[in-house]
Amino acid sequence: MEKIKYVYWNDKDMWLGYLEEYPDYQTQGLSFEELVENLKDIYHDINSGEIPCIRKIGELLVS
């Protein structure tokens, strides 16, 4: 099982969030549980190749 980080917040009646590595792909849910399920769906769509031209976040080690 893989762990991925996500960012989330509550805005009035909606829960919003995105996967930390893929900030361009936000989703929402009426409940926190629905948001988490939608985040899982986005993760699977990204990794299946269903969404083209995915931008990712990387780290550089510089001296």
Secondary structure, DSSP 8 states (H G I E B T S, - for coil): -----EEEEEETTEEEEEETTEEEEEEEESSHHHHHHHHHHHHHHHHHT-S-S----------
